[in-house]
Amino acid sequence: MSSVAPKAENLKLKIFETVLSSPGMSETCKIVLQLSRQNILLIARLLEVGLVPDNEALGDEVLAALPKTSFEELRAVHADLLSKSDLTDFYERLKQL
């Protein structure tokens, strides 16, 4: 029974790696978001939690398959969201509570 789970996880990883390497997947896309500051704080927190320094610590094989550049780009998005909404200081103080 234990031999089934690793095979399924390995298959999921191979599928995800194939999707990531498909033509056009590395092209940038412009996304315009109009969100409330409340939702920006929530998204910023979700990004931060998902961007722990060691992505393998999450135990998620899909996240482990992502290139380091993806995490760097998401960190930049995280900072950009907070900066453009003037919530950087507020967010840092909120995290300290």
Protein Blocks (a to p, Z undefined) as FASTA:
>chain_A
ZZmmmmmmmmmmmmmmmmmmpghklpccdddddddfklmmmmmmmmmmmmgfblmlnopa
klmmpcfklmmmmmmmmmmmmmmnopmmmmmmmmmZZ
